[in-house]
Amino acid sequence: MQVTIMANQYMGRRGYAGAVLQLPAGKAEIADALICAHVPSEEEIILKWYEDWPQFLDNVLDVCGEKTLEEVNLLAYKLSQMDEYQLDTYEGAIKLRQEEGNLIDIKELINICYNLNSFVFHPDILNDKMLGELCLMGELLDVIQDASDEVIDMLDEEKVGRELRKSDKGVFTAKGYLFLVSETWTEIYDGVHLPEQPDIHEGVISLRLNSLNRNPEQDTGTWLDLPAGEAEIEQTLERLRVPSLESCIIAEARSIVPLFHYQIASDMDINELNILAKRIQAFPDKETLIKYKAALEFEQSNDLELALNVASNLNCYELDSSIISLECYAEQIFQKAGIDTDDPAFTYFDFRSYGERHMQKNGFAMTPYGVISRNGQTFVWESARTESEMVIQ
């Protein structure tokens, strides 16, 4: 599930597209998306373009009124925990509440997630006739429980289904039939205090590890948050029942550095990743972390040794976080030269391509965090192999 985060102050600016955030997300992922969207404060957020959500929520999310990023994230988290039957129940519950005339806002959408047990859902029952057939097979209506088989055979299934639906105050969806079975309704979310936060691993680097000899059907592995000390590593090895980290394989990676989600390979050296996590954790402030993320985007490499050395050589990079797009970069070039870019002559001008060519010519690179380049300072390359081998010993 995705949502696009945009800053109100940059809406309509050339090339500005905000930042796409995969949900559910942890605090670090949300913070990164806000930076990439150049949002000055959470009050300035505009949420748009909900993609890859369950289809029945497409219109609901658009018309459910104001909602915060935290609310949308919690809703995505609850949906991610549902199986197919629960999702179908949730779809029916929303439709039922709509037909009852209830206002479906984000508060209601979240509370329904916590009250699915109050509904009964019958899959594949799509109309009154099918409901009537189910009713007659199970003799669900009080009026026919004492009727003979001959009388039941004479009943019209569609009329029986219609009466049962009216009695239940039920509703049909594209997946089946649903009705409210319990009047008990627990309002978990009061509209102010969120009942829980998504359970997302948020180490500097978090690894889901599996044993090399695991049974894929029984073993889902265990998470190790880096940086980790000897005690945490030993506990992880005990849970996996392996003698060392060399007997493990990386099945999944999460990090406060988004690039690592995709760049950490299954066979990477876990001890070196632990060293990298320690270096990142030692950054003095969030601005240094942002600069590191931008530098990795600039280098465009998944080499672990390079990632380690970039963390120690951030003085070799210059980052201008005020540039929000290639188009805005090109626009600034013209404006500094005293040229009015609002002139009709620029109506069909390709600002993006011009900005990209100008950047490449000057050795700059556009990243989600701004424009970055290398300066004249010497990049001091150090090998982490020796340090990694000492950790192993």
C-alpha positions in Angstrom: 0.0 0.0 0.0 1.3 3.4 -0.9 0.5 7.1 -0.2 2.0 10.2 -1.7 3.1 12.9 0.7 3.2 16.4 -0.5 4.1 19.8 1.1 1.3 22.4 0.8 3.8 25.2 0.1 5.3 23.4 -3.0 2.0 22.4 -4.6 2.1 23.6 -8.2 5.8 24.1 -8.4 7.6 22.8 -11.5 8.5 19.2 -11.2 7.5 18.8 -7.6 6.0 15.3 -7.0 6.3 14.8 -3.2 7.4 11.5 -1.9 5.9 8.0 -2.2 5.7 6.1 1.1 5.2 2.4 1.4 2.7 1.5 4.2 2.7 0.3 6.9 5.9 2.2 7.8 8.0 2.7 10.9 8.9 6.1 12.4 12.2 6.3 10.6 10.6 5.5 7.2 7.9 8.2 7.8 10.6 10.7 8.8 12.6 10.0 5.7 9.5 10.4 3.5 8.8 13.8 5.1 12.3 14.9 4.3 12.1 13.7 0.7 8.8 15.5 0.3 10.5 18.7 1.7 7.7 19.0 4.3 8.6 21.8 6.8 6.2 20.4 9.4 3.6 17.6 9.7 0.8 20.3 9.7 1.8 21.1 6.1 1.2 17.5 4.8 -1.2 16.8 1.9 -1.9 13.1 1.3 -2.7 12.0 -2.2 -2.9 9.1 -4.6 -3.6 6.0 -2.5 -2.2 3.2 -4.6 -2.2 -0.6 -4.2 -4.8 -0.5 -1.4 -7.7 -3.0 -1.5 -9.9 -1.9 -4.4 -13.0 -1.4 -2.3 -11.2 1.4 -0.4 -10.3 3.4 -3.5 -13.3 5.8 -3.3 -13.7 5.5 0.5 -10.2 6.9 1.2 -10.8 9.8 -1.2 -14.1 11.0 0.4 -13.6 10.1 4.1 -12.5 13.6 5.0 -9.3 14.8 6.7 -6.8 12.2 7.9 -3.4 12.3 9.3 -0.4 10.2 8.1 -0.4 8.4 11.4 -4.0 7.4 11.0 -3.5 6.2 7.4 -0.4 4.2 8.5 -2.3 2.5 11.3 -5.1 1.6 8.9 -2.6 0.1 6.5 -1.0 -1.9 9.3 -4.4 -3.4 10.4 -5.2 -4.3 6.8 -1.8 -5.9 6.3 -2.6 -8.2 9.3 -5.9 -9.4 7.8 -6.4 -12.6 5.8 -8.7 -12.8 2.8 -11.8 -13.7 4.9 -11.2 -10.7 7.2 -10.7 -8.4 4.3 -14.0 -9.5 2.8 -15.7 -9.0 6.1 -14.2 -5.6 6.4 -15.4 -4.6 2.9 -19.0 -5.8 3.8 -18.9 -3.9 7.1 -18.0 -0.7 5.4 -20.8 -1.1 2.9 -23.3 -1.9 5.7 -22.3 1.2 7.7 -22.7 3.3 4.5 -26.1 1.9 3.8 -27.1 2.7 7.4 -26.3 6.3 6.7 -23.2 6.4 8.9 -20.4 8.8 8.2 -17.4 6.8 7.1 -14.4 8.8 8.2 -10.9 7.6 9.1 -11.9 7.1 12.7 -14.7 4.8 11.6 -12.5 2.9 9.2 -10.0 2.2 12.0 -12.7 1.2 14.5 -14.3 -1.2 12.1 -10.9 -3.1 12.0 -11.2 -3.7 15.7 -14.9 -4.9 15.5 -14.9 -7.5 12.7 -16.1 -10.2 15.2 -19.4 -8.3 15.4 -20.2 -9.3 11.8 -21.0 -12.6 10.1 -19.9 -13.0 6.5 -21.1 -15.7 4.2 -18.7 -16.0 1.1 -20.1 -16.5 -2.4 -23.7 -15.6 -1.4 -24.3 -12.8 -3.9 -28.1 -12.2 -4.1 -31.4 -12.9 -2.4 -32.0 -16.2 -4.3 -28.7 -17.6 -3.2 -29.4 -16.4 0.4 -32.8 -18.0 0.3 -31.3 -21.3 -0.8 -28.8 -21.2 2.0 -31.7 -20.3 4.4 -33.9 -23.2 3.3 -31.0 -25.7 3.5 -30.3 -24.6 7.1 -33.9 -23.6 8.0 -32.7 -20.3 9.4 -35.9 -18.4 9.5 -38.1 -18.8 12.6 -41.2 -18.9 10.5 -40.2 -22.1 8.6 -38.4 -24.0 11.3 -41.6 -26.0 12.1 -42.7 -26.3 8.4 -42.9 -29.6 6.7 -40.6 -30.6 3.8 -43.5 -30.2 1.4 -44.2 -26.7 2.5 -40.5 -25.7 2.3 -40.3 -27.1 -1.3 -43.1 -24.7 -2.3 -41.3 -21.6 -1.0 -39.7 -19.1 -3.3 -36.0 -18.9 -2.5 -35.6 -15.3 -3.6 -38.5 -14.1 -1.4 -37.2 -16.1 1.5 -33.7 -14.5 1.0 -35.2 -11.1 0.7 -37.1 -11.5 4.0 -34.0 -12.8 5.7 -31.9 -9.9 4.4 -34.5 -7.4 5.7 -34.6 -9.3 9.1 -30.8 -9.3 9.3 -30.4 -5.8 7.9 -27.7 -7.4 5.8 -25.9 -6.4 2.7 -24.4 -8.1 -0.4 -21.0 -7.3 -1.7 -19.1 -8.7 -4.7 -17.7 -11.3 -2.4 -20.7 -12.4 -0.3 -23.3 -11.6 2.3 -22.8 -9.8 5.6 -24.8 -8.8 8.5 -24.3 -7.5 12.1 -24.6 -10.3 14.6 -23.7 -8.3 17.8 -24.8 -4.8 18.9 -21.6 -4.6 21.0 -19.4 -2.0 19.4 -16.0 -1.1 21.0 -14.7 2.3 20.0 -11.0 1.6 20.3 -10.0 4.8 18.6 -11.4 8.1 20.0 -10.1 10.2 17.1 -7.3 11.6 19.1 -5.2 8.9 20.7 -4.1 6.1 18.3 -4.6 2.7 20.0 -1.3 1.3 18.7 1.7 1.8 16.4 2.7 -0.5 13.5 5.1 -3.1 14.7 8.0 -2.3 12.4 11.6 -3.2 13.1 13.6 -0.1 13.3 17.3 -0.8 14.0 19.7 1.3 12.1 19.8 -1.9 10.0 17.4 -4.7 10.7 18.0 -8.1 9.3 15.6 -11.1 9.1 18.0 -14.0 9.3 17.5 -17.6 8.4 19.6 -20.6 9.0 21.3 -21.9 5.8 19.8 -25.3 6.6 16.3 -24.0 7.4 13.0 -25.6 6.5 11.3 -22.9 4.5 7.8 -24.2 5.4 8.4 -24.1 9.2 11.1 -21.5 9.8 10.4 -17.9 9.1 13.7 -16.8 10.7 14.3 -14.2 13.4 15.1 -10.5 13.3 18.4 -9.0 14.4 18.6 -5.2 14.9 22.0 -3.6 14.2 24.1 -2.4 15.7 24.1 -5.4 18.0 26.4 -6.4 20.8 27.7 -9.9 21.6 24.7 -10.7 23.8 22.1 -9.8 21.1 24.0 -11.8 18.5 24.3 -14.8 20.7 20.6 -14.8 21.5 19.9 -14.6 17.7 22.2 -17.6 17.0 20.5 -19.6 19.8 17.0 -18.9 18.3 18.3 -20.0 14.9 20.2 -22.9 16.4 23.3 -22.1 14.4 27.0 -21.8 15.6 27.8 -18.5 14.0 26.6 -15.7 11.7 28.4 -17.4 8.8 25.7 -20.1 9.1 23.0 -17.5 8.5 21.5 -16.0 5.3 19.8 -12.6 5.1 16.1 -13.1 4.1 15.0 -9.5 4.4 16.5 -6.1 5.3 15.0 -2.9 6.7 16.9 0.3 7.5 16.7 3.9 8.3 18.6 4.3 5.0 16.0 3.3 2.4 18.5 2.3 -0.2 19.6 -0.6 2.0 16.2 -2.2 1.7 17.2 -3.2 -1.8 21.0 -3.1 -1.8 21.7 -5.6 1.1 22.2 -9.0 -0.5 21.4 -12.3 1.1 25.1 -13.2 1.4 26.5 -9.9 2.7 28.9 -10.0 5.6 26.7 -9.5 8.7 29.7 -8.4 10.8 30.5 -5.7 8.3 26.9 -4.6 8.3 27.1 -4.3 12.1 30.2 -2.1 11.7 28.3 0.1 9.2 25.3 0.4 11.5 27.6 1.5 14.3 29.1 4.2 12.1 25.6 5.5 11.1 24.5 5.4 14.7 27.4 7.6 15.6 26.3 10.4 13.3 26.0 13.6 15.4 22.6 14.8 14.0 19.9 14.0 11.5 21.4 16.4 9.0 24.5 14.2 8.8 22.2 11.2 8.2 20.4 13.0 5.4 23.7 13.9 3.8 24.8 10.2 4.0 21.6 9.1 2.3 22.2 11.6 -0.5 25.8 10.6 -0.9 24.8 7.0 -1.4 22.3 8.1 -4.0 25.1 10.0 -5.7 27.5 7.1 -5.7 24.9 4.6 -7.1 26.6 1.5 -5.8 25.6 -1.4 -3.7 29.2 -2.1 -2.6 29.3 -2.5 1.2 32.9 -1.4 1.4 32.0 1.9 -0.4 29.0 2.4 2.0 31.3 2.0 4.9 33.8 4.5 3.5 31.2 7.1 2.5 30.1 7.2 6.1 33.7 8.2 7.1 34.1 10.7 4.3 31.0 12.9 4.3 33.2 16.0 4.4 33.9 15.2 0.7 30.3 16.0 -0.3 28.3 19.2 -0.6 24.5 19.0 -0.3 21.9 21.7 -1.2 18.6 20.5 0.2 16.7 23.6 -1.0 16.4 22.2 -4.6 13.2 20.1 -4.8 13.4 19.0 -8.5 15.4 19.2 -11.7 12.8 21.6 -13.1 13.3 24.0 -10.1 17.1 23.7 -10.5 16.8 24.8 -14.2 14.4 27.6 -13.2 16.9 28.9 -10.7 19.6 29.1 -13.3 17.4 31.3 -15.5 16.2 33.4 -12.6 19.8 34.1 -11.5 20.5 35.3 -15.0 17.6 37.7 -14.7 15.3 35.8 -17.0 11.6 35.6 -16.2 10.6 31.9 -16.5 6.9 32.9 -16.3 7.2 34.4 -19.7 4.9 32.7 -22.3 8.1 31.8 -24.3 8.8 29.1 -21.6 5.3 27.5 -21.9 6.7 24.4 -23.7 10.3 24.6 -22.5 11.7 21.3 -21.2 13.0 22.5 -17.8 13.7 18.9 -16.6 16.1 18.0 -19.5 17.9 21.3 -19.3 18.4 20.9 -15.5 19.6 17.3 -15.9 22.2 18.3 -18.6 23.4 21.2 -16.6 23.8 19.0 -13.5 25.8 16.4 -15.4 28.0 19.0 -16.9 28.9 20.3 -13.4 29.2 16.9 -11.7 26.0 17.4 -9.6 23.3 14.8 -9.0 19.6 15.2 -8.1 18.6 13.0 -5.2 15.4 12.9 -3.1 17.2 14.9 -0.5 18.5 17.7 -2.7 21.4 18.3 -5.1 24.7 16.8 -4.1 28.2 16.9 -5.5 31.8 16.0 -4.6 34.1 18.8 -3.5 37.8 19.0 -3.7 38.6 17.2 -0.4 40.5 13.9 -0.5 38.4 10.8 -0.1 40.3 8.6 2.5 39.7 5.0 1.7 40.0 2.5 4.6 39.3 -1.2 4.5 36.9 -2.6 7.1 38.0 -6.2 6.5 40.5 -6.2 9.3 38.0 -4.7 11.7 35.4 -7.3 10.6 37.8 -10.1 11.1 38.6 -8.9 14.7 34.9 -8.9 15.4 34.6 -12.5 14.2 37.5 -13.5 16.3 
